[in-house]
Amino acid sequence: HDYIDRSVRQLPVAFIAIVRHVNGNPDAVKIWRFVDSRRNLLQRFRQMYPGRIVVTYNGTVYEEVGGGDGGGGTHYSSYEDPIFSLGGGLAFNWHYADNGCRVVLTGGHLSARYTDDDGTVGLGCHFGVEPHTCTEGRSEYEHEVSTTVPYMVQGSDHGSDPQYVQVEPFGSYAIYVSQR
């Protein structure tokens, strides 16, 4: 289940970290600096129109990436992780045609605004949606965590589209923010 601290999401933040946990232990972390440290996370995610906002500087201020195995042997290819196998900065609300993805890396494939290629990967993805408002979507096209392989999705939190190939989650992803 997703946990959102309603007080934290309304504080201005300067840094954002995405951490992947495997078997309850941190396995990978990336930290970026926001371009605008006066805005809070809620403001950034509500900026659906025009969306496609690059919110951090290009590249991380810190990163450490483990093997994704939690000590028990890697169960996926490291190049398939939508956060930890790609470089660049973070972009929020990346919509294209009738698709959208909440969190993407600028070093990955970023579909052009009107290109319906289902090619942008990241966290909080949805195909077949009105991306400027995130409404009128068809639930069979939702998927929370993608991989870099088209239609391959992590875990069971996804729609019923028969094109989806479900793989074991690479871990649990958490987002942390900080003012310093």
Beta strands, then each sheet from edge to edge (+ up, - down):
strand 1: 15-22
strand 2: 25-33
strand 3: 53-54
strand 4: 62-65
strand 5: 90-96
strand 6: 99-105
strand 7: 123-127
strand 8: 142-145
strand 9: 152-154
strand 10: 165-167
strand 11: 172-178
sheet 1: 4+ 2- 1+ 11-
sheet 2: 3+ 5- 6+ 7- 8+
sheet 3: 9+ 10+
end
